[in-house]
Amino acid sequence: MKLVEPPSCNSPSAIVFIGKNSRGNWVAQEQNGLYGGLFVSRAQAVKYALFENGHHSETIVEVTCEIELDMNGRSAADPLPASRRRSARAG
């Protein structure tokens, strides 16, 4: 019997961003940082995203800018950590 880990997300509306990080690895990350991973290929990142989001391909968004894996629970769409956000606003 093959054991399969259940998907991390039960909500079909969860957006999963995929794209390359600054080192050229593929990243897949749920918009709220609930799950994500690093992958060697785009195909593997998409396969993971589909598994985790219940095979809802319409909720997978491929980004053209660099995306870094962040497992601190911050939104994948938020490009700056809180500490840098304050200094960026200050000028």
N, C-alpha and C positions, 0 to 999 in steps of 0.2 A: 504494500500500500504506500502510495506517494503522499507525503504530507505537504500541504500547501498553506502558506501563511495567509490569513484572511486580509482583504484590503483594509487600509487604514482609514478610509473615508466611506461613510455610508451615504453622503449627500451627492447626488448627481450634478448639483450646480457648482461644485467646487472647481475653480479655475486652476489649471496646472500650467505653469510657464515652463517652456523648455528653450534652451539656447546654450551658447558656449561661454565658458568663463575665461578669465584672463590667461589661463594656461592652456587653453584649447580643448579642455574636457567638456563634455556635454553635461548639462545640469537639468534636472527636472525638479520643480518645487511647487507645492501647493501654495496658493496665493497668501494664506495666513501662516505659512511655515509649519503646518501640521505634519507634513512628510516631504521627503525629497531625497535626492541622491546624485552621485556623480557617475557618469557613464563614458565608455570609450567611443560609442557611436550614437548617432541620432536615433537609429532604429531601436537601440536598447532603451534610450531615454523615453521614446514614445511608447514602447511596450510596457515599461514600468508605469508611466502615467496612465495608460489605459487600464492596467490592472488595478491601480489604486483608486481610480475614479469610477469604477464600475463600467468600463468600456464606453464612455461618453466622449467620443472623439471631438464633438463640438465644443467641449470645454477645455481643450488643449490649445494653448496659444504659444506659437513660436516667436520669440523675440529676436530682433536683429542686433540689439546692443548687448554688451557683456552682462552676464547674470552670474552672481556668486551664490553658492549654496550657503544658506544661513539657517542653522538649526536652533536659533534663539527665539523662535516664535514670532519674528518680525515679518511683515508682509514682504513677499518677493518683489512686489511692485514698488516698494519703498527703497530708493537707491542709497540712502545715507543712514548710517546708524545715528541714534539720538545724539550722541556726543558731537558728531560732525555736523548734524543738522543745525545745532545752536551756533557753531562757529561759522557755518556757511551763511547764515542769516545776518550775523554780526558784520560780515563784510570781508 
